[in-house]
């Protein structure tokens, strides 16, 4: 059972990091969006 979970995790992580668009939309885009929104709200 434990090896099955590790196999599925390894497969999903390989799929995630292998797709450039998925990495961009999951990790980088939310950070950039929060930064832009805070900059917009801080303008006088």
C-alpha distance matrix in Angstrom:
0.0 3.8 5.5 5.1 6.5 8.9 10.0 10.9 12.6 14.4 15.6 16.9 18.6 20.2 21.5 22.8 24.6 25.8 27.7 30.8 31.7 28.4 28.7 32.3 31.9 29.0 30.2 33.9 35.4 34.7 36.2 39.2 39.7 39.8 42.2 44.5 44.5 45.4 48.1 49.5 49.6 51.3 54.2 57.4
3.8 0.0 3.8 5.4 5.2 6.4 8.7 10.1 10.7 12.4 14.4 15.6 16.6 18.4 20.2 21.1 22.6 24.1 26.3 29.0 30.2 26.9 26.8 30.4 30.3 27.2 28.0 31.6 33.5 32.8 33.9 37.0 37.8 37.7 39.9 42.4 42.5 43.2 45.9 47.5 47.6 49.1 52.0 55.3
5.5 3.8 0.0 3.8 5.4 5.0 6.1 8.6 9.8 10.4 12.2 14.2 15.2 16.4 18.3 19.8 21.0 22.1 24.5 27.5 29.0 25.9 25.8 29.6 29.7 26.9 27.7 31.2 33.2 33.0 34.1 37.0 38.0 38.1 40.2 42.6 43.1 43.9 46.3 47.9 48.4 49.8 52.6 56.0
5.1 5.4 3.8 0.0 3.8 5.4 5.1 6.3 8.6 9.9 10.7 12.4 14.3 15.5 16.7 18.4 20.2 21.0 23.0 26.2 27.3 24.2 24.7 28.3 28.1 25.5 26.8 30.3 31.9 31.7 33.2 36.0 36.7 37.1 39.4 41.5 41.9 43.0 45.4 46.8 47.3 49.0 51.7 55.0
6.5 5.2 5.4 3.8 0.0 3.8 5.4 5.2 6.1 8.6 10.0 10.6 12.2 14.2 15.4 16.3 18.3 19.7 21.5 24.4 25.3 22.0 22.2 25.8 25.5 22.6 23.8 27.4 29.0 28.5 30.0 32.9 33.5 33.7 36.1 38.3 38.5 39.5 42.1 43.5 43.8 45.5 48.2 51.6
8.9 6.4 5.0 5.4 3.8 0.0 3.8 5.5 5.0 6.0 8.5 9.9 10.4 12.1 14.1 15.1 16.3 17.8 20.1 22.8 24.3 21.2 20.9 24.7 24.9 22.0 22.7 26.2 28.2 28.0 29.1 31.9 33.0 33.3 35.3 37.6 38.2 39.0 41.4 43.0 43.6 45.0 47.7 51.1
10.0 8.7 6.1 5.1 5.4 3.8 0.0 3.8 5.5 5.2 6.2 8.7 10.0 10.6 12.4 14.3 15.6 16.3 18.6 21.8 23.3 20.5 20.6 24.4 24.7 22.3 23.3 26.7 28.5 28.7 30.1 32.6 33.7 34.3 36.3 38.4 39.1 40.3 42.4 43.9 44.7 46.3 48.8 52.3
10.9 10.1 8.6 6.3 5.2 5.5 3.8 0.0 3.8 5.5 5.1 6.2 8.6 9.9 10.6 12.2 14.3 15.2 16.9 20.1 21.1 18.0 18.6 22.3 22.1 19.7 21.2 24.6 26.1 26.2 27.8 30.3 31.1 31.8 34.1 35.9 36.5 37.8 40.1 41.3 42.1 43.9 46.4 49.8
12.6 10.7 9.8 8.6 6.1 5.0 5.5 3.8 0.0 3.8 5.5 5.2 6.1 8.5 9.8 10.4 12.1 13.8 15.6 18.4 19.5 16.3 16.2 19.9 20.0 17.2 18.3 21.7 23.5 23.5 24.8 27.5 28.4 29.0 31.0 33.2 33.8 34.9 37.1 38.6 39.3 40.9 43.5 47.0
14.4 12.4 10.4 9.9 8.6 6.0 5.2 5.5 3.8 0.0 3.8 5.6 5.3 6.1 8.6 9.9 10.7 11.8 14.4 17.2 19.0 16.3 15.9 19.7 20.4 18.0 18.7 21.9 24.0 24.5 25.6 28.0 29.3 30.1 31.8 33.9 34.9 36.0 38.0 39.6 40.6 42.0 44.4 48.0
15.6 14.4 12.2 10.7 10.0 8.5 6.2 5.1 5.5 3.8 0.0 3.8 5.6 5.2 6.2 8.7 10.2 10.4 12.5 15.8 17.3 14.8 15.3 19.0 19.4 17.6 18.9 21.9 23.6 24.4 25.9 28.0 29.1 30.3 32.1 33.9 34.9 36.4 38.2 39.6 40.8 42.4 44.6 48.2
16.9 15.6 14.2 12.4 10.6 9.9 8.7 6.2 5.2 5.6 3.8 0.0 3.8 5.4 5.0 6.1 8.7 9.7 10.9 14.0 14.9 11.9 12.6 16.2 16.2 14.1 15.8 19.0 20.4 20.9 22.7 24.8 25.7 26.8 28.9 30.5 31.4 32.9 34.9 36.1 37.2 39.0 41.2 44.8
18.6 16.6 15.2 14.3 12.2 10.4 10.0 8.6 6.1 5.3 5.6 3.8 0.0 3.8 5.3 4.9 6.1 8.2 10.1 12.5 14.0 11.2 10.7 14.5 15.2 12.9 13.7 16.8 18.8 19.5 20.6 22.9 24.2 25.2 26.9 28.8 29.9 31.2 33.0 34.6 35.7 37.2 39.5 43.1
20.2 18.4 16.4 15.5 14.2 12.1 10.6 9.9 8.5 6.1 5.2 5.4 3.8 0.0 3.8 5.5 5.4 5.7 8.6 11.4 13.6 11.6 11.4 15.0 16.2 14.7 15.5 18.1 20.1 21.4 22.5 24.3 25.9 27.2 28.6 30.3 31.8 33.2 34.7 36.3 37.7 39.2 41.2 44.9
21.5 20.2 18.3 16.7 15.4 14.1 12.4 10.6 9.8 8.6 6.2 5.0 5.3 3.8 0.0 3.8 5.7 5.1 6.4 9.9 11.3 9.2 10.1 13.6 14.2 13.2 14.8 17.2 18.6 20.1 21.8 23.3 24.4 26.2 27.8 29.1 30.4 32.2 33.7 34.9 36.5 38.2 40.1 43.8
22.8 21.1 19.8 18.4 16.3 15.1 14.3 12.2 10.4 9.9 8.7 6.1 4.9 5.5 3.8 0.0 3.8 5.5 5.7 8.1 9.2 6.4 6.7 10.4 11.0 9.6 11.0 13.6 15.1 16.4 18.0 19.7 20.9 22.4 24.1 25.5 26.8 28.5 30.1 31.3 32.8 34.5 36.4 40.1
24.6 22.6 21.0 20.2 18.3 16.3 15.6 14.3 12.1 10.7 10.2 8.7 6.1 5.4 5.7 3.8 0.0 3.8 5.5 6.8 9.3 7.7 6.4 9.9 11.8 10.6 10.9 12.9 15.2 16.9 17.7 19.2 21.0 22.6 23.7 25.3 27.0 28.5 29.7 31.3 33.0 34.3 36.2 39.9
25.8 24.1 22.1 21.0 19.7 17.8 16.3 15.2 13.8 11.8 10.4 9.7 8.2 5.7 5.1 5.5 3.8 0.0 3.8 6.3 9.1 8.5 8.4 11.4 13.3 13.1 13.8 15.3 17.1 19.4 20.4 21.4 23.1 25.1 26.2 27.4 29.3 31.0 32.0 33.4 35.3 36.7 38.3 42.1
27.7 26.3 24.5 23.0 21.5 20.1 18.6 16.9 15.6 14.4 12.5 10.9 10.1 8.6 6.4 5.7 5.5 3.8 0.0 3.8 5.6 5.5 6.6 8.9 10.4 11.0 12.3 13.5 14.7 17.1 18.6 19.2 20.6 23.0 24.2 25.0 26.8 28.8 29.8 30.8 32.9 34.5 36.0 39.7
30.8 29.0 27.5 26.2 24.4 22.8 21.8 20.1 18.4 17.2 15.8 14.0 12.5 11.4 9.9 8.1 6.8 6.3 3.8 0.0 3.8 5.5 5.3 6.3 8.8 10.1 10.7 10.9 12.2 15.2 16.3 16.4 18.1 20.7 21.4 22.1 24.2 26.2 26.8 28.0 30.3 31.7 33.0 36.8
31.7 30.2 29.0 27.3 25.3 24.3 23.3 21.1 19.5 19.0 17.3 14.9 14.0 13.6 11.3 9.2 9.3 9.1 5.6 3.8 0.0 3.8 5.4 5.1 6.2 8.5 10.1 10.1 10.2 13.2 15.0 14.9 15.9 18.8 19.9 20.1 22.0 24.4 25.1 25.9 28.2 29.9 31.1 34.8
28.4 26.9 25.9 24.2 22.0 21.2 20.5 18.0 16.3 16.3 14.8 11.9 11.2 11.6 9.2 6.4 7.7 8.5 5.5 5.5 3.8 0.0 3.8 5.4 5.3 6.0 8.3 9.8 10.1 12.1 14.3 15.0 15.9 18.2 19.8 20.5 21.9 24.1 25.4 26.2 28.1 30.0 31.5 35.2
28.7 26.8 25.8 24.7 22.2 20.9 20.6 18.6 16.2 15.9 15.3 12.6 10.7 11.4 10.1 6.7 6.4 8.4 6.6 5.3 5.4 3.8 0.0 3.8 5.6 5.3 5.8 7.2 8.9 11.0 12.2 13.3 14.8 16.8 18.0 19.2 20.9 22.7 23.8 25.2 27.0 28.5 30.2 33.9
32.3 30.4 29.6 28.3 25.8 24.7 24.4 22.3 19.9 19.7 19.0 16.2 14.5 15.0 13.6 10.4 9.9 11.4 8.9 6.3 5.1 5.4 3.8 0.0 3.8 5.6 5.7 5.1 6.0 9.0 10.2 10.3 11.9 14.4 15.3 16.1 18.1 20.0 20.8 22.0 24.2 25.7 27.1 30.9
31.9 30.3 29.7 28.1 25.5 24.9 24.7 22.1 20.0 20.4 19.4 16.2 15.2 16.2 14.2 11.0 11.8 13.3 10.4 8.8 6.2 5.3 5.6 3.8 0.0 3.8 6.0 6.2 5.1 7.3 9.8 10.2 10.6 13.1 14.9 15.4 16.7 19.0 20.3 21.0 22.8 24.8 26.3 30.0
29.0 27.2 26.9 25.5 22.6 22.0 22.3 19.7 17.2 18.0 17.6 14.1 12.9 14.7 13.2 9.6 10.6 13.1 11.0 10.1 8.5 6.0 5.3 5.6 3.8 0.0 3.8 6.3 6.5 7.0 9.3 11.1 11.6 13.1 15.2 16.5 17.4 19.2 21.0 22.0 23.4 25.2 27.2 30.8
30.2 28.0 27.7 26.8 23.8 22.7 23.3 21.2 18.3 18.7 18.9 15.8 13.7 15.5 14.8 11.0 10.9 13.8 12.3 10.7 10.1 8.3 5.8 5.7 6.0 3.8 0.0 3.8 6.0 6.4 7.1 9.3 10.8 11.8 13.2 15.2 16.5 17.7 19.3 21.0 22.3 23.7 25.8 29.5
33.9 31.6 31.2 30.3 27.4 26.2 26.7 24.6 21.7 21.9 21.9 19.0 16.8 18.1 17.2 13.6 12.9 15.3 13.5 10.9 10.1 9.8 7.2 5.1 6.2 6.3 3.8 0.0 3.8 5.7 5.4 6.3 8.6 10.2 10.9 12.4 14.4 15.8 16.8 18.5 20.3 21.5 23.2 27.0
35.4 33.5 33.2 31.9 29.0 28.2 28.5 26.1 23.5 24.0 23.6 20.4 18.8 20.1 18.6 15.1 15.2 17.1 14.7 12.2 10.2 10.1 8.9 6.0 5.1 6.5 6.0 3.8 0.0 3.8 5.5 5.2 6.0 8.6 9.9 10.5 12.1 14.3 15.3 16.3 18.3 20.0 21.5 25.2
34.7 32.8 33.0 31.7 28.5 28.0 28.7 26.2 23.5 24.5 24.4 20.9 19.5 21.4 20.1 16.4 16.9 19.4 17.1 15.2 13.2 12.1 11.0 9.0 7.3 7.0 6.4 5.7 3.8 0.0 3.8 5.5 5.0 6.1 8.6 9.9 10.5 12.3 14.2 15.2 16.4 18.3 20.3 23.9
36.2 33.9 34.1 33.2 30.0 29.1 30.1 27.8 24.8 25.6 25.9 22.7 20.6 22.5 21.8 18.0 17.7 20.4 18.6 16.3 15.0 14.3 12.2 10.2 9.8 9.3 7.1 5.4 5.5 3.8 0.0 3.8 5.4 5.3 6.3 8.7 10.0 10.8 12.4 14.3 15.5 16.6 18.9 22.5
39.2 37.0 37.0 36.0 32.9 31.9 32.6 30.3 27.5 28.0 28.0 24.8 22.9 24.3 23.3 19.7 19.2 21.4 19.2 16.4 14.9 15.0 13.3 10.3 10.2 11.1 9.3 6.3 5.2 5.5 3.8 0.0 3.8 5.5 5.1 6.2 8.6 10.0 10.6 12.3 14.3 15.4 17.0 20.8
39.7 37.8 38.0 36.7 33.5 33.0 33.7 31.1 28.4 29.3 29.1 25.7 24.2 25.9 24.4 20.9 21.0 23.1 20.6 18.1 15.9 15.9 14.8 11.9 10.6 11.6 10.8 8.6 6.0 5.0 5.4 3.8 0.0 3.8 5.4 5.2 6.1 8.6 9.9 10.5 12.3 14.2 15.8 19.4
39.8 37.7 38.1 37.1 33.7 33.3 34.3 31.8 29.0 30.1 30.3 26.8 25.2 27.2 26.2 22.4 22.6 25.1 23.0 20.7 18.8 18.2 16.8 14.4 13.1 13.1 11.8 10.2 8.6 6.1 5.3 5.5 3.8 0.0 3.8 5.5 5.1 6.2 8.6 9.8 10.6 12.2 14.6 18.0
42.2 39.9 40.2 39.4 36.1 35.3 36.3 34.1 31.0 31.8 32.1 28.9 26.9 28.6 27.8 24.1 23.7 26.2 24.2 21.4 19.9 19.8 18.0 15.3 14.9 15.2 13.2 10.9 9.9 8.6 6.3 5.1 5.4 3.8 0.0 3.8 5.5 5.3 6.2 8.6 10.0 10.6 12.7 16.4
44.5 42.4 42.6 41.5 38.3 37.6 38.4 35.9 33.2 33.9 33.9 30.5 28.8 30.3 29.1 25.5 25.3 27.4 25.0 22.1 20.1 20.5 19.2 16.1 15.4 16.5 15.2 12.4 10.5 9.9 8.7 6.2 5.2 5.5 3.8 0.0 3.8 5.5 5.1 6.1 8.7 9.9 11.0 14.8
44.5 42.5 43.1 41.9 38.5 38.2 39.1 36.5 33.8 34.9 34.9 31.4 29.9 31.8 30.4 26.8 27.0 29.3 26.8 24.2 22.0 21.9 20.9 18.1 16.7 17.4 16.5 14.4 12.1 10.5 10.0 8.6 6.1 5.1 5.5 3.8 0.0 3.8 5.4 5.0 6.2 8.6 10.2 13.6
45.4 43.2 43.9 43.0 39.5 39.0 40.3 37.8 34.9 36.0 36.4 32.9 31.2 33.2 32.2 28.5 28.5 31.0 28.8 26.2 24.4 24.1 22.7 20.0 19.0 19.2 17.7 15.8 14.3 12.3 10.8 10.0 8.6 6.2 5.3 5.5 3.8 0.0 3.8 5.4 5.1 6.1 8.8 12.1
48.1 45.9 46.3 45.4 42.1 41.4 42.4 40.1 37.1 38.0 38.2 34.9 33.0 34.7 33.7 30.1 29.7 32.0 29.8 26.8 25.1 25.4 23.8 20.8 20.3 21.0 19.3 16.8 15.3 14.2 12.4 10.6 9.9 8.6 6.2 5.1 5.4 3.8 0.0 3.8 5.5 5.2 6.6 10.3
49.5 47.5 47.9 46.8 43.5 43.0 43.9 41.3 38.6 39.6 39.6 36.1 34.6 36.3 34.9 31.3 31.3 33.4 30.8 28.0 25.9 26.2 25.2 22.0 21.0 22.0 21.0 18.5 16.3 15.2 14.3 12.3 10.5 9.8 8.6 6.1 5.0 5.4 3.8 0.0 3.8 5.5 5.6 9.1
49.6 47.6 48.4 47.3 43.8 43.6 44.7 42.1 39.3 40.6 40.8 37.2 35.7 37.7 36.5 32.8 33.0 35.3 32.9 30.3 28.2 28.1 27.0 24.2 22.8 23.4 22.3 20.3 18.3 16.4 15.5 14.3 12.3 10.6 10.0 8.7 6.2 5.1 5.5 3.8 0.0 3.8 5.6 8.1
51.3 49.1 49.8 49.0 45.5 45.0 46.3 43.9 40.9 42.0 42.4 39.0 37.2 39.2 38.2 34.5 34.3 36.7 34.5 31.7 29.9 30.0 28.5 25.7 24.8 25.2 23.7 21.5 20.0 18.3 16.6 15.4 14.2 12.2 10.6 9.9 8.6 6.1 5.2 5.5 3.8 0.0 3.8 6.3
54.2 52.0 52.6 51.7 48.2 47.7 48.8 46.4 43.5 44.4 44.6 41.2 39.5 41.2 40.1 36.4 36.2 38.3 36.0 33.0 31.1 31.5 30.2 27.1 26.3 27.2 25.8 23.2 21.5 20.3 18.9 17.0 15.8 14.6 12.7 11.0 10.2 8.8 6.6 5.6 5.6 3.8 0.0 3.8
57.4 55.3 56.0 55.0 51.6 51.1 52.3 49.8 47.0 48.0 48.2 44.8 43.1 44.9 43.8 40.1 39.9 42.1 39.7 36.8 34.8 35.2 33.9 30.9 30.0 30.8 29.5 27.0 25.2 23.9 22.5 20.8 19.4 18.0 16.4 14.8 13.6 12.1 10.3 9.1 8.1 6.3 3.8 0.0
